[in-house]
Amino acid sequence: MYAVMRFAKLKNMGQIKALGKHNERERETRNADEARREDNVRLVGTGDWCADVQARLDIVPTIRANAVLALEYVMTASKEFYADADPHKLATWTDRSLDWLRERFGAENVVAAVLHKDELTPHIQAVVVPISEAGRLSATHYVDGAEKLHEMQTSYARAVEDLGLVRGVQGSVATHQTVQEYYAKIQEPTPAPEVVRQHLEVERPGRLVGNPERWASEQHEKIAERVTPALDATLTKATHYEEQAAKAEANVVVLQQRVREVERERDTLQRDYTALVAQARQLDLRDTIQTLGGAQDRYDTAIFAQRPEKVKSANGCASWPSSCVLTALCKKPAPLQAIRMLIVATVSARSPGETLTR
C-alpha cells in the first residue's frame, strides 16, 4: 500500500476561493456522496479559505505580481489502506499527515485543511502559505527543483510508514534495479499455469538416494532457480501497477477540481452574456442610431410610413428595421461596444428567419 501526496501552486485569490468553496462543499460536488458530507472534518482554518490565506499574507511586506500565493496539498493512500483501517488508524494517519505539513512548512503557514470522507477515497486537502523563515513569500524556497520534490515524497512516506504505507518507486524505477531491468520485468509476460507446474516438478531419482536430505535440498534449489525469476517479475509488475493506480486516484482529485473550475468559468461567461443581451434589449434603436449619426434610408422611411405595424419592437421600444443599423454603421465610426450592442439587440429583436440585409 502506498502513501500518495501531490501539490499544486495557487497564484491568485480566484483559485483559492474556488478551492475553498469546493472543500467546504459550498457548491455541487458531483463525485461526493451528499449523505456522507457530515463525516468531513475541518482540521485547520475558519472555513473561509481566502480570509485564512489573506490573514497570513498580511505579514509579508512585499508580494511580487507573479508570486505563488499558496500551495495546495492533497494527501491520500492506496484504496486498500482505507478498506482495512479502523477509526483509530485513520485518525493516526490524519494526525501524521498534518504534523508533517506543520513540521515542513511551519505550523503558522498551514492555514486551512479538511479531511474529505464523502468521496470514494478519503483524502486531506490543505493550503499552505509558503513564507520562509526570513519572512519572504517564496514557494521556490520549499518546492524548487527535482531534488527537493523527491526528498519531499520520501519525507512524507517516512512519516506514515509504520502504518503500513510505503513510498512509490522513486523515478519510476525500483530500488536496486536499473531502468532497463525494471521495465524488462514489467514487459515480461506472466507465465501460464502449466509452465508454473512444470517449474515445480520434482525430478525422480534414477537410483536409490543415499542422502535424502541433500537430495531434497538440491531439488529445492533447482525449483527456486526456475521459479524465482518469474515470481520476481510478477511481483515487480504488481508493485508497478499498484503504484500507478494510487497515483491515478490522487490525480483524479486534482483533475476533478480543474473540471469544476472550467465549469464555473463557463457559468460566469454565460451569466455575462445573458446580462449583455438583456441590457441590449432595453436599447431604443432609433435613438441609438441617431446618436451614432445614422439615418433611415428612403426605402425604410416609405415602409415605416405605409406599414408601421410591420416594424419590430424589443421590450416595447420602437425599433427600426435591420437596414437602419447597417446605415448607421456606415455613416461614421462608432465605438466597438456600441456596435456590438446594436448587433445583439437587432438579432435578438428580429423574428426567426429574418436576415439583417435584403
KEDREN-441314 format. One record per residue (C-alpha): residue number from 1; residue in one letter; y, x, z. Coordinates in nm, 4 decimals. Layout:
> NUM;a;Y;X;Z
...
//
This chain:
> 1;m;0.0000;0.0000;0.0000
> 2;y;0.3385;0.1316;-0.0979
> 3;a;0.6816;0.1407;0.0600
> 4;v;0.9362;0.0322;-0.2009
> 5;m;1.3106;0.0966;-0.1889
> 6;r;1.5742;0.0504;-0.4597
> 7;f;1.9530;0.0724;-0.4593
> 8;a;2.2414;-0.0267;-0.6887
> 9;k;2.6113;0.0565;-0.6976
> 10;l;2.8707;-0.2160;-0.6390
> 11;k;3.2058;-0.1298;-0.7963
> 12;n;3.4162;-0.4399;-0.7355
> 13;m;3.4583;-0.7297;-0.4960
> 14;g;3.3328;-0.9754;-0.7561
> 15;q;2.9891;-0.8175;-0.7467
> 16;i;2.9917;-0.8111;-0.3677
> 17;k;3.0981;-1.1755;-0.3458
> 18;a;2.8231;-1.2833;-0.5864
> 19;l;2.5668;-1.0811;-0.3920
> 20;g;2.6804;-1.2347;-0.0638
> 21;k;2.6530;-1.5907;-0.1939
> 22;h;2.3022;-1.5188;-0.3181
> 23;n;2.1905;-1.3539;0.0034
> 24;e;2.3372;-1.6299;0.2200
> 25;r;2.1830;-1.8925;-0.0110
> 26;e;2.5220;-2.0499;-0.0756
> 27;r;2.4198;-2.1175;-0.4345
> 28;e;2.0951;-2.2155;-0.6022
> 29;t;1.8238;-1.9501;-0.5881
> 30;r;1.5507;-2.0551;-0.8258
> 31;n;1.2869;-1.8092;-0.7076
> 32;a;1.3281;-1.9060;-0.3394
> 33;d;1.1431;-2.1799;-0.1506
> 34;e;1.4051;-2.4088;-0.0011
> 35;a;1.1577;-2.5304;0.2614
> 36;r;1.1357;-2.1736;0.3992
> 37;r;1.5080;-2.0983;0.3904
> 38;e;1.5392;-2.1260;0.7684
> 39;d;1.2912;-1.8380;0.8001
> 40;n;1.5511;-1.5948;0.6610
> 41;v;1.7088;-1.3688;0.9231
> 42;r;2.0600;-1.2244;0.9147
> 43;l;2.0226;-0.8740;1.0528
> 44;v;2.3778;-0.7383;1.0253
> 45;g;2.7162;-0.8883;0.9483
> 46;t;2.9083;-1.2125;0.9826
> 47;g;2.7739;-1.3862;0.6734
> 48;d;3.0931;-1.3165;0.4769
> 49;w;2.9837;-1.0096;0.2811
> 50;c;3.3212;-0.9498;0.1175
> 51;a;3.5005;-0.9603;0.4523
> 52;d;3.2464;-0.7287;0.6121
> 53;v;3.2854;-0.4730;0.3324
> 54;q;3.6651;-0.5007;0.3294
> 55;a;3.6859;-0.4550;0.7060
> 56;r;3.5088;-0.1217;0.6682
> 57;l;3.7130;-0.0185;0.3633
> 58;d;4.0351;-0.0749;0.5579
> 59;i;3.9854;0.2550;0.7411
> 60;v;3.9858;0.4542;0.4147
> 61;p;4.3363;0.5871;0.3390
> 62;t;4.2866;0.6157;-0.0380
> 63;i;4.0429;0.4413;-0.2738
> 64;r;4.0145;0.5534;-0.6347
> 65;a;4.0405;0.2886;-0.9040
> 66;n;3.6866;0.3570;-1.0289
> 67;a;3.5312;0.4145;-0.6869
> 68;v;3.1957;0.2687;-0.5842
> 69;l;3.2880;0.0303;-0.3032
> 70;a;2.9386;-0.0255;-0.1663
> 71;l;2.5684;0.0366;-0.2191
> 72;e;2.3133;-0.2442;-0.2258
> 73;y;1.9680;-0.1608;-0.0893
> 74;v;1.6504;-0.3609;-0.1454
> 75;m;1.3544;-0.2628;0.0734
> 76;t;1.0100;-0.4143;0.0484
> 77;a;0.6405;-0.3194;0.0224
> 78;s;0.3253;-0.3997;-0.1672
> 79;k;0.2303;-0.7655;-0.1506
> 80;e;-0.0929;-0.6805;0.0359
> 81;f;0.1096;-0.5441;0.3273
> 82;y;0.2671;-0.8822;0.3975
> 83;a;-0.0599;-1.0673;0.3452
> 84;d;-0.2163;-0.8670;0.6309
> 85;a;0.0931;-0.8240;0.8509
> 86;d;0.1266;-1.0213;1.1728
> 87;p;0.4736;-1.1144;1.3048
> 88;h;0.4864;-0.8044;1.5244
> 89;k;0.4052;-0.5701;1.2343
> 90;l;0.6654;-0.7387;1.0123
> 91;a;0.9265;-0.7085;1.2889
> 92;t;0.8420;-0.3402;1.3304
> 93;w;0.8810;-0.2806;0.9556
> 94;t;1.2160;-0.4607;0.9620
> 95;d;1.3433;-0.2538;1.2557
> 96;r;1.2238;0.0721;1.0993
> 97;s;1.3915;-0.0077;0.7687
> 98;l;1.7199;-0.0973;0.9346
> 99;d;1.7081;0.2091;1.1586
> 100;w;1.6503;0.4264;0.8530
> 101;l;1.9645;0.2899;0.6881
> 102;r;2.1708;0.3444;1.0016
> 103;e;2.0473;0.6983;1.0527
> 104;r;2.1072;0.7960;0.6934
> 105;f;2.4479;0.6347;0.6376
> 106;g;2.5791;0.5787;0.9893
> 107;a;2.5457;0.2510;1.1783
> 108;e;2.9113;0.1616;1.1179
> 109;n;2.8609;0.1852;0.7390
> 110;v;2.5732;-0.0644;0.7311
> 111;v;2.7939;-0.3750;0.7236
> 112;a;2.5562;-0.6506;0.6081
> 113;a;2.1813;-0.7089;0.5856
> 114;v;1.9434;-1.0019;0.5610
> 115;l;1.5645;-1.0421;0.5688
> 116;h;1.4553;-1.2870;0.2994
> 117;k;1.1265;-1.4582;0.3798
> 118;d;1.1730;-1.7546;0.1466
> 119;e;1.0739;-1.5633;-0.1691
> 120;l;0.7334;-1.4567;-0.2954
> 121;t;0.7530;-1.1109;-0.1356
> 122;p;0.9596;-1.0651;0.1843
> 123;h;1.2323;-0.8054;0.1482
> 124;i;1.5517;-0.6770;0.3066
> 125;q;1.8790;-0.6759;0.1145
> 126;a;2.1551;-0.4713;0.2711
> 127;v;2.5005;-0.3429;0.1818
> 128;v;2.6256;-0.0003;0.2849
> 129;v;2.9850;0.1217;0.2525
> 130;p;2.9427;0.4928;0.1643
> 131;i;3.2073;0.6534;0.3855
> 132;s;3.1367;1.0184;0.4603
> 133;e;3.1756;1.1956;0.7917
> 134;a;3.5126;1.3203;0.6633
> 135;g;3.6349;0.9621;0.6247
> 136;r;3.6229;0.9582;0.2441
> 137;l;3.4744;0.6777;0.0351
> 138;s;3.2138;0.8722;-0.1611
> 139;a;2.8879;0.7346;-0.2996
> 140;t;2.8104;1.0730;-0.4557
> 141;h;2.8011;1.2235;-0.1056
> 142;y;2.4857;1.0213;-0.0417
> 143;v;2.3166;0.9425;-0.3743
> 144;d;2.4284;1.2032;-0.6262
> 145;g;2.1584;1.3920;-0.8133
> 146;a;1.7846;1.3611;-0.8665
> 147;e;1.7034;1.5835;-0.5692
> 148;k;1.8864;1.3562;-0.3239
> 149;l;1.7257;1.0465;-0.4736
> 150;h;1.3750;1.1939;-0.4461
> 151;e;1.4402;1.3000;-0.0891
> 152;m;1.5724;0.9540;-0.0076
> 153;q;1.2499;0.7898;-0.1287
> 154;t;1.0400;1.0364;0.0709
> 155;s;1.2517;0.9895;0.3823
> 156;y;1.2154;0.6109;0.3764
> 157;a;0.8392;0.6311;0.3217
> 158;r;0.8059;0.8586;0.6252
> 159;a;0.9949;0.6081;0.8379
> 160;v;0.7286;0.3416;0.7770
> 161;e;0.4168;0.5471;0.7046
> 162;d;0.2499;0.4715;1.0388
> 163;l;0.2483;0.1040;0.9355
> 164;g;0.0072;0.1889;0.6550
> 165;l;0.2679;0.2356;0.3813
> 166;v;0.2960;0.5426;0.1616
> 167;r;0.5450;0.6809;-0.0852
> 168;g;0.4870;0.6214;-0.4552
> 169;v;0.3755;0.9095;-0.6724
> 170;q;0.6822;1.1341;-0.6971
> 171;g;0.7942;1.1855;-1.0532
> 172;s;0.5031;0.9644;-1.1660
> 173;v;0.2504;1.2444;-1.1160
> 174;a;0.0005;1.2580;-0.8316
> 175;t;0.0005;1.5310;-0.5678
> 176;h;-0.1999;1.8462;-0.6573
> 177;q;-0.2322;1.7389;-1.0208
> 178;t;-0.0481;1.8469;-1.3322
> 179;v;0.1214;1.5883;-1.5510
> 180;q;-0.1474;1.6316;-1.8155
> 181;e;-0.4308;1.5868;-1.5632
> 182;y;-0.2729;1.2792;-1.4104
> 183;y;-0.2198;1.0925;-1.7383
> 184;a;-0.5556;1.2066;-1.8730
> 185;k;-0.7218;1.0310;-1.5792
> 186;i;-0.5167;0.7154;-1.6337
> 187;q;-0.6170;0.7030;-2.0018
> 188;e;-0.9841;0.7754;-1.9270
> 189;p;-1.1912;0.4580;-1.9773
> 190;t;-1.3646;0.3060;-1.6774
> 191;p;-1.7378;0.3846;-1.7010
> 192;a;-1.9664;0.0959;-1.7837
> 193;p;-2.2122;-0.0244;-1.5128
> 194;e;-2.5149;0.1107;-1.6978
> 195;v;-2.3534;0.4541;-1.7171
> 196;v;-2.2890;0.4460;-1.3432
> 197;r;-2.6538;0.3535;-1.2803
> 198;q;-2.7669;0.6488;-1.4898
> 199;h;-2.5439;0.8812;-1.2872
> 200;l;-2.7037;0.7512;-0.9680
> 201;e;-3.0632;0.8001;-1.0818
> 202;v;-3.2669;1.0451;-0.8759
> 203;e;-3.4862;1.2933;-1.0586
> 204;r;-3.8558;1.2515;-0.9950
> 205;p;-4.0140;1.5766;-0.8790
> 206;g;-4.2806;1.7149;-1.1142
> 207;r;-4.4712;1.8631;-0.8290
> 208;l;-4.5167;1.8314;-0.4563
> 209;v;-4.1867;1.9002;-0.2801
> 210;g;-4.2319;2.1768;-0.0295
> 211;n;-3.8911;2.1325;0.1377
> 212;p;-3.7875;1.7654;0.1244
> 213;e;-3.4527;1.8233;0.2939
> 214;r;-3.3500;2.0913;0.0473
> 215;w;-3.4663;1.8797;-0.2474
> 216;a;-3.2671;1.5803;-0.1166
> 217;s;-2.9574;1.7975;-0.0742
> 218;e;-2.9875;1.9238;-0.4316
> 219;q;-3.0211;1.5706;-0.5626
> 220;h;-2.7161;1.4632;-0.3657
> 221;e;-2.5119;1.7474;-0.5136
> 222;k;-2.6226;1.6636;-0.8671
> 223;i;-2.5333;1.2957;-0.8259
> 224;a;-2.1963;1.3860;-0.6740
> 225;e;-2.1281;1.6236;-0.9620
> 226;r;-2.1923;1.3446;-1.2124
> 227;v;-2.0137;1.0634;-1.0300
> 228;t;-1.7124;1.2335;-0.8722
> 229;p;-1.5022;1.2761;-1.1930
> 230;a;-1.5411;0.9088;-1.2824
> 231;l;-1.4603;0.7950;-0.9293
> 232;d;-1.1604;1.0270;-0.9133
> 233;a;-1.0259;0.8934;-1.2424
> 234;t;-1.0804;0.5326;-1.1327
> 235;l;-0.9038;0.5929;-0.8018
> 236;t;-0.6088;0.7609;-0.9756
> 237;k;-0.5823;0.4720;-1.2199
> 238;a;-0.5935;0.2123;-0.9425
> 239;t;-0.3283;0.4008;-0.7451
> 240;h;-0.1058;0.4255;-1.0530
> 241;y;-0.1241;0.0553;-1.1337
> 242;e;-0.0706;-0.0465;-0.7721
> 243;e;0.2420;0.1659;-0.7607
> 244;q;0.3680;0.0177;-1.0871
> 245;a;0.3088;-0.3331;-0.9533
> 246;a;0.5048;-0.2559;-0.6367
> 247;k;0.7937;-0.1146;-0.8401
> 248;a;0.7889;-0.4176;-1.0672
> 249;e;0.8125;-0.6531;-0.7699
> 250;a;1.1212;-0.4708;-0.6427
> 251;n;1.2767;-0.4643;-0.9893
> 252;v;1.2223;-0.8383;-1.0267
> 253;v;1.4534;-0.8964;-0.7299
> 254;v;1.7261;-0.6867;-0.8930
> 255;l;1.6801;-0.8464;-1.2351
> 256;q;1.6904;-1.1969;-1.0909
> 257;q;2.0216;-1.1121;-0.9296
> 258;r;2.1579;-0.9866;-1.2633
> 259;v;2.0469;-1.3088;-1.4310
> 260;r;2.2327;-1.5103;-1.1680
> 261;e;2.5468;-1.3043;-1.2253
> 262;v;2.5320;-1.3707;-1.6009
> 263;e;2.4764;-1.7410;-1.5381
> 264;r;2.7798;-1.7506;-1.3086
> 265;e;2.9930;-1.5799;-1.5743
> 266;r;2.8726;-1.8338;-1.8285
> 267;d;2.9631;-2.1229;-1.5974
> 268;t;3.3080;-1.9753;-1.5373
> 269;l;3.3723;-1.9420;-1.9107
> 270;q;3.2534;-2.2983;-1.9644
> 271;r;3.4924;-2.4286;-1.6992
> 272;d;3.7806;-2.2314;-1.8507
> 273;y;3.7037;-2.3699;-2.1953
> 274;t;3.6844;-2.7269;-2.0629
> 275;a;4.0172;-2.6844;-1.8850
> 276;l;4.1764;-2.5434;-2.2014
> 277;v;4.0540;-2.8352;-2.4113
> 278;a;4.1787;-3.0823;-2.1506
> 279;q;4.5188;-2.9129;-2.1500
> 280;a;4.5304;-2.9098;-2.5294
> 281;r;4.4531;-3.2815;-2.5433
> 282;q;4.7734;-3.3501;-2.3497
> 283;l;4.9870;-3.1925;-2.6224
> 284;d;5.2167;-3.4156;-2.8265
> 285;l;5.1511;-3.2526;-3.1622
> 286;r;5.4659;-3.3982;-3.3207
> 287;d;5.6976;-3.2400;-3.0645
> 288;t;5.4976;-2.9166;-3.0624
> 289;i;5.5089;-2.8800;-3.4406
> 290;q;5.8806;-2.9438;-3.4457
> 291;t;5.9305;-2.6858;-3.1704
> 292;l;5.7402;-2.4319;-3.3795
> 293;g;5.9640;-2.5092;-3.6783
> 294;g;5.7143;-2.7160;-3.8732
> 295;a;5.7951;-3.0111;-4.0954
> 296;q;5.5926;-3.3067;-4.2092
> 297;d;5.5149;-3.2834;-4.5811
> 298;r;5.6134;-3.5631;-4.8137
> 299;y;5.2615;-3.6923;-4.8605
> 300;d;5.2092;-3.7340;-4.4875
> 301;t;5.5545;-3.8884;-4.4491
> 302;a;5.4596;-4.1550;-4.7017
> 303;i;5.1233;-4.2162;-4.5364
> 304;f;5.2855;-4.2404;-4.1939
> 305;a;5.5412;-4.4896;-4.3195
> 306;q;5.2947;-4.7043;-4.5120
> 307;r;4.9911;-4.6953;-4.2808
> 308;p;5.0912;-4.5864;-3.9289
> 309;e;4.7735;-4.7394;-3.7874
> 310;k;4.5706;-4.4624;-3.9539
> 311;v;4.7423;-4.1872;-3.7579
> 312;k;4.5097;-4.0416;-3.4943
> 313;s;4.6119;-4.0119;-3.1312
> 314;a;4.4857;-3.7938;-2.8472
> 315;n;4.5029;-3.9435;-2.4971
> 316;g;4.7547;-4.1990;-2.6150
> 317;c;5.0000;-3.9408;-2.7520
> 318;a;5.1109;-3.9918;-3.1126
> 319;s;4.9746;-3.7165;-3.3308
> 320;w;5.0485;-3.6088;-3.6848
> 321;p;4.7805;-3.5637;-3.9490
> 322;s;4.5987;-3.2336;-3.9764
> 323;s;4.8048;-3.1026;-4.2664
> 324;c;5.1138;-3.1108;-4.0445
> 325;v;4.9557;-2.8454;-3.8279
> 326;l;4.8972;-2.6194;-4.1259
> 327;t;5.2515;-2.6849;-4.2492
> 328;a;5.3877;-2.5864;-3.9082
> 329;l;5.1901;-2.2653;-3.9035
> 330;c;5.3206;-2.1698;-4.2466
> 331;k;5.6886;-2.2365;-4.1637
> 332;k;5.7401;-1.9488;-3.9252
> 333;p;5.5363;-1.7182;-3.6974
> 334;a;5.4137;-1.8862;-3.3799
> 335;p;5.2732;-1.7486;-3.0538
> 336;l;4.8978;-1.6925;-3.0779
> 337;q;4.8280;-1.9050;-2.7693
> 338;a;5.0253;-2.1973;-2.9116
> 339;i;4.8397;-2.1712;-3.2426
> 340;r;4.5055;-2.1736;-3.0649
> 341;m;4.6018;-2.4771;-2.8571
> 342;l;4.7211;-2.6610;-3.1691
> 343;i;4.3924;-2.5980;-3.3472
> 344;v;4.1873;-2.7018;-3.0422
> 345;a;4.3951;-3.0180;-2.9985
> 346;t;4.3678;-3.1049;-3.3663
> 347;v;3.9921;-3.0505;-3.3766
> 348;s;3.9448;-3.2436;-3.0519
> 349;a;4.1565;-3.5367;-3.1749
> 350;r;4.0021;-3.5787;-3.5209
> 351;s;3.7059;-3.8024;-3.5797
> 352;p;3.3607;-3.6680;-3.6756
> 353;g;3.3507;-3.5572;-4.0394
> 354;e;3.7287;-3.5316;-4.0794
> 355;t;3.8481;-3.1974;-4.2140
> 356;l;4.1671;-3.0110;-4.1385
> 357;t;4.2765;-2.9929;-4.5047
> 358;r;4.2414;-3.2112;-4.8044
//
